[in-house]
Every structure is written in C-alpha cells, then in structure tokens.
Amino acid sequence: MTDSLPSGKPSFRTQLGWIPGFFFRPRSRFASSIAKGEGLWLVPMTVLSATTLMYVLARGWVGAHLAAMGETPLPIDWQYWTPDMQNQYMQAQQATQGPVFLYVIPALGALASLWLVWVLVGSLLRLTLTLFGGHNSSAAMNIAAWAGMPFALRDLVRTIYVLIQQRPISAAGLSGFVTAPEAGALLFAQKMLLFADLFTVWYILLLIIGVRAGNSISVGRAIAAVVIVVGVIFAARAGLAMVSSQFGGLIISRPFF
C-alpha cells in the first residue's frame, strides 16, 4: 500500500501517523497538513468518534452496574431541584435502564454533538478568518478537526477513570467549583465551566497555532478569531445545558467541549 492516493491526497494510514505531531510539533504539523489542501478532516473526526463511543460505552456499563446495585448517581445541582423534579428524575432513571437508553441514545447524542460542534467551529472560524483577512480560511475545517485531538486523550482519561472508580463523572470540567442556584447568572456560569478544563485550553492553543500556520495574520488577530468562535460555542452550549437543567435535569453528552 502506498502512502498517497493517486490524487496526491495522503492516505488514511498516513494521516493516522500525523497524530503524534499535533501533540509534540503542532506548528510544523499544521503547516504541512494545511499545505495539503482541503478535506483532511476525516481521520481526526473518525478518531474522535471512536474515543467518544468508547467513553459512552464505559459510562453506560458503569450506569448499568450501579443500577443493578440499587445506586442512582445524582446531578451536581440536585439540591436545587424541586421535589417534583427530583421524583421525575428518579422515575426516569428507573425507566431508562435498558440498552437503548444506556448505550444507543447517548451514543447517537454524543456523536451528533461532536460533529455538529466541529461543523459550527469550522464554519465560524472560516467566516471570522475571512473577515480578519486570512488568505487560507478554506482550511478552517481541517484546523477545527485536528485541533480536537486533545479531546481524544480526554476521552481515554475519562474512560479509565469511570472504569476504575465505577462511578460516572458528576461535575465535568470546573463546574464543581461553582454552587449554582436553580436559575440565574451563577447557573449559566456553572454550565460554562462544564466545558472548561486543561484539554479545552490545549484545544484553544492548537486552534491559534493552526490559524497562524495557515494564514498570514497577526498573533492578535489569530487569538481574537479563535476566542470569538470558542466563546460563541461555549455560550451556546452553556445555554442549552441551562435550558436542559430546567426540564428535569437531562444529561447531555459533552465529547468535544
């Protein structure tokens, strides 16, 4: 098997070999990858999809194990729920212990979230770079995909954690540091912190490096473009999580942010 396809596009195997470079030599790796052209997002998105499914399966298995032992994990803002909401949650937990609710629906939701966020980040980044004078904004989808490699590592860490601890992660990111009421600015801040961790910071840094490697814009403009895009996505996801918490504390999978 050759390393390149007839069209000159690197093969799937070749692109898999790029992955370590995005952890250890991101600047040179982004520069060489972006120079290959468009449409080089399939490999990182496939890897992220695989690690996302792995984490969902591990979390579902632990959930089934806890249910068999008569234990029900509670949301972090449980104490602020009304008695009716708490009763509805407990009833829903008892009614959703089948494989469809433990594996299929969470997996579909997690994958939909992963790919939707990638499309939004890539599209908004392309628009922002165009407005800021970037000459290679068409590579934004590649940048958005490859910059997500730290989240594959985060999925591995989370999977190992839930399997060892035999308990799902109840306070993702930095959300455990904020005790939020039932509504208001503090609740919104807590939902924002769901997506804030070291892997997210790493992702943001890789986005900036990727933008700088593929576009002749200043460091300030590159940082501004990435901060605007990530800020919009953060706010939108925090808003959705906030709305969901008002409707019975639905659990949202968060594979990408």
Secondary structure, DSSP 8 states (H G I E B T S, - for coil): --SB-TTS-B-HHHHHTTHHHHHH-HHHHHHHHHTT-S---HHHHHHHHHHHHHHHHHHHHHHHHHHHTT-----TTGGGS-HHHHHHHHHHHHH--SHIIIIIHHHHHHHHHHHHHHHHHHHHHHHHHHHTT-TTGGGHHHHHHHTTHHHHHHHHHHHHHHHHHTS--SS-TTGGG----SSSHHHHHHHHHTT-SHHHHHHHHHHHHHHHHHS---HHHHHHHHHHHHHHHHHHHHHHHHHHHTTT------S--
